[in-house]
Amino acid sequence: MINNLLTRIFGSRNQRLVTRFRKDVVESVGALESRYAALNDADLADQTRVLKERLAKGESLVAIRADAFAVAREAGKRTMNMRHFDVQLIGGSVLNEGKIAEMRTGEGKTLMA
């Protein structure tokens, strides 16, 4: 009974994780979307090299995650005419942290992965 009350107040562990990913990843990727949409195809493709250089200089995966996801979202829009939805960004973030992501049929697991 007390567990149910606490879950209603604070949410389940999964709900808290999704909320954290929504704040940390989805909002930051959304803020970067117009920046990467303005790049031409060659400059967008060059972002892979730029991100690898940032990693080589010591930045963490967490530090470049929003940029990497924004580049992947823009590349998906241009090459496959498919834009990653927020739930797919959250799923990708879960996988990026080495956790298991469970999604329902039709939520875009293939694009997310």
matplotlib code that plots the C-alpha trace (Angstrom):
import matplotlib.pyplot as plt

x = [0.0, 2.8, 4.7, 1.6, 1.3, 4.9, 4.7, 1.7, 3.5, 7.0, 6.3, 7.9, 11.6, 10.9, 8.8, 11.6, 14.1, 12.0, 11.5, 15.3, 15.9, 13.2, 15.0, 18.6, 18.3, 15.0, 15.1, 18.8, 18.4, 15.4, 17.4, 20.1, 17.8, 17.7, 21.5, 22.1, 19.2, 21.0, 24.1, 24.6, 25.0, 28.8, 29.0, 26.5, 28.5, 31.6, 30.0, 31.0, 34.7, 34.0, 32.4, 35.2, 37.7, 35.8, 35.9, 39.7, 40.2, 38.7, 35.0, 32.7, 30.0, 27.4, 28.9, 28.5, 25.3, 22.9, 25.0, 25.3, 21.6, 20.8, 23.1, 21.5, 18.0, 18.9, 20.6, 17.5, 15.3, 17.5, 18.3, 15.2, 12.6, 12.1, 12.5, 13.2, 10.4, 11.1, 10.3, 12.9, 15.5, 14.7, 15.0, 18.4, 19.6, 18.5, 20.5, 23.5, 23.6, 23.7, 20.2, 17.4, 14.8, 11.3, 9.0, 5.6, 4.9, 4.9, 7.0, 10.0, 12.5, 14.4, 14.9, 15.7, 18.4]
y = [0.0, 2.4, 1.4, 2.2, 5.6, 6.4, 5.3, 7.6, 10.5, 10.1, 7.8, 4.4, 4.0, 3.7, 6.9, 8.8, 7.5, 8.5, 12.0, 12.3, 11.3, 13.7, 16.6, 15.5, 14.3, 15.2, 18.9, 19.3, 17.5, 19.6, 22.8, 21.7, 20.6, 23.9, 24.1, 20.8, 21.3, 24.4, 22.4, 21.1, 17.4, 17.5, 19.5, 17.2, 14.1, 15.8, 15.9, 12.3, 13.3, 16.3, 14.2, 11.6, 14.4, 15.6, 12.1, 11.9, 15.2, 13.7, 14.7, 12.0, 10.2, 12.0, 15.4, 14.7, 12.7, 15.5, 16.5, 12.9, 12.3, 15.6, 14.6, 11.1, 12.7, 15.0, 12.3, 10.1, 12.9, 13.5, 9.9, 8.0, 10.7, 9.5, 11.8, 10.2, 10.9, 11.8, 8.3, 6.9, 9.3, 8.2, 4.5, 5.3, 7.0, 3.9, 1.7, 4.1, 3.7, -0.1, -0.7, -2.6, -0.6, -2.1, -0.5, -1.5, -2.6, 0.4, 2.7, 2.6, 0.2, -0.3, 3.4, 3.9, 1.3]
z = [0.0, 0.9, -2.3, -4.4, -2.7, -3.3, -6.9, -7.5, -6.0, -7.4, -10.4, -11.1, -11.7, -15.5, -15.5, -13.7, -16.2, -19.2, -17.7, -17.2, -20.8, -22.1, -20.3, -21.0, -24.6, -26.3, -25.4, -26.2, -29.6, -30.4, -29.6, -32.1, -34.9, -36.8, -36.6, -38.3, -40.8, -42.1, -43.0, -46.6, -47.1, -47.2, -43.9, -42.3, -43.3, -41.9, -38.5, -37.9, -38.1, -35.9, -33.2, -33.4, -32.9, -29.8, -28.4, -29.1, -27.3, -24.2, -24.3, -22.9, -24.8, -22.7, -23.7, -27.4, -27.2, -28.1, -31.1, -32.3, -32.0, -33.8, -36.6, -36.8, -36.8, -39.6, -41.7, -41.3, -42.5, -45.6, -46.6, -45.6, -45.3, -41.8, -38.8, -35.4, -33.0, -29.4, -28.1, -30.6, -29.2, -25.7, -26.8, -28.4, -25.2, -23.2, -25.5, -25.4, -21.6, -22.0, -20.8, -22.5, -24.3, -24.7, -27.2, -28.5, -32.1, -34.5, -32.3, -34.6, -33.0, -36.2, -36.8, -33.1, -33.1]

ax = plt.figure().add_subplot(projection="3d")
ax.plot(x, y, z, "-o")
ax.set_aspect("equal")
plt.show()
